Amino acid sequence: MSSDAVLLPTSCELCPRRCGANRAAGERGVCGAADEVLVARAALHFWEEPPLSGEDGSGTVFFSHCPLGCSYCQNGPIARGEAGAPVSVERLAGLFRDLEAQGALNVNLVTATHYAPQVRAAVSRARAEGLALPVVWNTSGYETPQAVAANRGTVDVYLADLKYADAALGARYSQAPDYPAVALAALDAMVEAVGSLAFDECHGQERLVGGVIVRHLLLPGCLEDSKAVVRLVHERYGDAVRLSLMSQYTPVLATAAASGDDGARRILDRCPELGRTVPPEDYETLLDYADELGVEDYYWQDGPAAAESFIPAFDLTGL
C-alpha cells in the first residue's frame, strides 16, 4: 500500500447529510466529491480575522465541493466543483509546507469536511516533515460531533459559521432545516475539543493558536435572525468563543443572473432578497445589539464590505 493510500468511507457519513456514498469506490456524495481531493487555490489570504491573517496572511487552501451548498454561496464555483484540480496526500502536505515557507501564520483549511481522512493524513505527513503552523478548520458549521472528535490532534483552531438560528432559513437557503441544531451540537464539540482562545506572537504579530471563532454573515432581510444568533452564542458560550460579525454579503446571484445563468435566475425568482446587499444601517443595528447584550469582544467589518475583493480567484494558484 502506498503512503498516499487513505481509508475512505464505503458508506459516507463524514457530514450531517450522511448520504451513504461509497467514496472508496469513487462514488460521488451529495457534496459532489468522490475519491480524489480537489483543490482550487493554495495561497496567502489577507481578509480573515486579524489574528488569523495578520500582516503576513493566512495560508488558505480552498477545497472544491461542499456538503452544505448554500444557494447564495460567495464561493459558488468551487462549491459546485466547477474549479479545482486533484492533489495527492503527499502534494497536499507539500502545499502546507509551501505556505509556511511563504510566511503564513497558519494553515487554513477552507471547507475540508468531505475530504477529512485525506486532509488529516496530509497534516500528519507535513508535521512529520517539520510543519510548525497551527491548523485552522474553516467550516460552514455543518459538521457532526463525530467528525469534530476525529479531528482531535489535527485541528488547533475552528473558524466556524453559525449561519442561522431559524430552521426555516436553513431550509430556504441551504436545504438543511436541521442546520441550527446540527451546528450547535458541532460547536459544543469544537469548544470541548480545542478549548478556550489561545494566542501567541508570530513575526511580531498576535496569532490565534487555539480555540473557536464563530462567524455570522448578516443576510439581506435577516436582521432578526442574526440578532437571535448573537444572543444564542453569547448566552451559550460567553467568552469561551469569539464572535465575528460580517457584513460582506455579496449578491453574486444577481451578477450571475444578469450574465444569463438560468440557475441563478431561478434562485432569485424564489428568493429575490438574495439579489440585494445588506443595508449599512442593518449591520450597525446588529453591532449595537451585540453591545447591548454585553458581548465585550468581537470582530466586525469596517466600511462597504460587500465587494468582489473578498472572493479570490479560484485559478489553481499555488498548485
GIZI-V507164 format. One line per field, one symbol per residue. phi: phi as a letter, one per 40 degrees, with the letter a starting at -180 (. if undefined). psi: psi as a letter, one per 40 degrees, with the letter a starting at -180 (. if undefined). burial: I if it has 16 or more other C-alpha atoms within 10 Angstrom, else O. Layout:
BEGIN
phi=???
psi=???
burial=???
END
This chain:
BEGIN
phi=.ccccbcbccacbcbccfcgcccccgcccdchcbbbcbbbabacbbbccdcbcfcchcccbcccgaccgccbdcbddcccgcbhbcbcdcccdcccccccccgdcabbccfbdcbdcccccccdccccchdbccbbbcbcgcbbdccccccdgbbbbbbbcbcacccccdccbbfaccddcccccccdcccccbgcdbbbbbfgbcbcbahbbbcacccdgbdcccccccccccccbfccbbcbcbbcdbcccccccccgccccccccccbccccbcccdcccccccccdcccgccaacbbcgcccacccbcccbgdgc
psi=hieehhhiieghfdiedfeeigddeehhadeeibeihhheihihhefaideddaeeihghhhiiihddfidehdfddddefeiiiiiidddddddddddddeeieihhhhgedefdddddddddddddeeheiihhhhieegiiddddddehedhdhhghigdidhdddddddefgeedddddddddddddddeaihhiahhfeihhheiahhhihhhihefddddddddddddddebedihihhheehhgdddddddeehdddddddddgddeeiihhdddddddddddddeehdhiiihiagegiedehihgfehe.
burial=OOOOOIOIIOOIIIIIIOIIIIIIOOIIIIIIIIIIIIIIIIIIIIOOIIIIIIIIIIIIIIIIIIIIIIIIIIIIIIIIIOIIIIOIIIOIIIIIIIIIOOIIIIIIIIIIIIIIIIIIIIIIIIIOOOIOIIIIIIIIIIIIIOIIOOIOOIIIIIIIIIIIIIOIIIOOIIIIIIIIOIIIIIIOIIIOIIIIIOOOOIOOIIIIIIIIIIIIIIIIOOIOIIIOIIIOIIOOOOIIIIIIIIIIIIIIIIOOIOOOOOOIIOIIOOOOOIIIIIOOOIIOOIIOIIOOOOIOOIIOOOOOIOOOOIOOOIOOOOI
END
